[in-house]
Amino acid sequence: MSRERLSPQQWARLELELGKGPLAHGFAGDQRWTLGRIKTLIGKLFHVGYTVEGVWKLLRRHGWSCQVPVRQAIERDEEAIAVWKDQVWPDIKHGARPGRLHLLRG
């Protein structure tokens, strides 16, 4: 295990800053924290250099995990999805007959 480079006070501040979100730290666009963004933030705040892998180890050591937000379209039709899974997909999976290929066209 590598040596911890952030003091407990620095780690507490980093968690506070991460809670503010990427936009508060000048990262435009996608508002998710990436390892690269966190690496940059650590460098700016504490003048401590980490590799992307080192950032991942640091986060895991402090109980953080990789999470990807679940995004669903507003137009999502759960009933149509259920029908497709139950009726259309089994035919495709088991070799649909050519006469049923029209079901794939939207």
C-alpha positions in Angstrom: 0.0 0.0 0.0 1.3 3.4 -0.9 1.9 6.2 1.6 -1.0 8.6 2.2 0.0 12.0 0.8 -2.9 14.0 2.2 -3.2 14.9 5.8 -6.6 14.2 7.6 -7.3 17.9 7.4 -6.6 17.9 3.6 -8.7 14.9 3.0 -11.6 16.5 4.9 -11.3 19.6 2.8 -11.1 17.5 -0.4 -14.4 15.8 0.5 -16.0 19.2 1.2 -14.8 20.5 -2.2 -16.0 17.4 -4.0 -19.4 18.0 -2.5 -19.6 21.4 -4.2 -19.5 19.6 -7.6 -17.2 20.0 -10.6 -18.9 23.3 -11.8 -17.8 25.1 -8.6 -14.2 24.2 -9.6 -14.4 25.4 -13.2 -15.2 22.1 -14.9 -17.9 22.8 -17.5 -20.1 20.4 -19.3 -20.7 17.0 -17.7 -21.2 17.5 -14.0 -19.7 14.2 -12.8 -16.4 13.8 -11.0 -13.8 11.9 -12.9 -10.5 10.6 -11.6 -8.7 13.1 -13.9 -10.8 16.0 -12.5 -10.1 14.9 -8.9 -6.4 14.6 -9.7 -6.4 18.2 -11.1 -8.3 19.4 -8.0 -5.9 17.8 -5.6 -3.0 19.5 -7.5 -4.7 22.9 -7.4 -5.7 22.7 -3.7 -2.7 21.1 -2.1 0.1 21.1 -4.7 0.3 17.4 -4.4 0.8 15.2 -7.4 -1.2 12.0 -7.9 -1.5 9.7 -10.8 -5.1 8.8 -11.9 -4.5 5.3 -10.4 -3.3 6.9 -7.2 -6.4 9.0 -7.0 -8.5 5.8 -7.4 -6.5 4.1 -4.6 -6.9 7.2 -2.4 -10.7 7.3 -2.9 -11.1 3.6 -2.3 -9.0 3.8 0.9 -11.4 6.4 2.2 -14.5 4.4 1.4 -15.5 6.0 -1.9 -16.7 3.8 -4.8 -17.2 4.2 -8.6 -20.7 5.1 -9.4 -22.4 6.0 -12.6 -25.7 7.9 -12.4 -28.7 6.1 -13.8 -30.2 8.2 -16.6 -33.5 7.3 -18.3 -35.3 9.1 -21.1 -38.5 11.0 -20.1 -40.2 9.3 -23.1 -39.3 5.8 -21.7 -42.3 3.4 -22.1 -41.9 0.6 -19.5 -44.9 -1.3 -20.9 -43.4 -1.3 -24.5 -40.1 -2.4 -23.1 -41.7 -5.3 -21.2 -43.5 -6.4 -24.4 -40.3 -6.2 -26.4 -38.3 -8.3 -23.8 -41.1 -10.9 -23.4 -42.1 -11.3 -27.1 -39.7 -9.8 -29.6 -36.3 -10.5 -28.0 -36.8 -14.3 -27.5 -37.6 -14.6 -31.2 -34.4 -12.7 -32.1 -32.3 -14.6 -29.6 -33.5 -17.9 -31.0 -33.3 -17.0 -34.7 -36.3 -15.1 -35.8 -37.9 -16.2 -39.0 -37.3 -13.7 -41.9 -41.1 -12.8 -41.9 -40.7 -11.4 -38.3 -37.7 -9.1 -39.0 -40.2 -6.1 -39.5 -40.5 -6.1 -35.7 -37.0 -4.7 -35.5 -37.7 -1.7 -37.6 -38.7 1.4 -35.7 
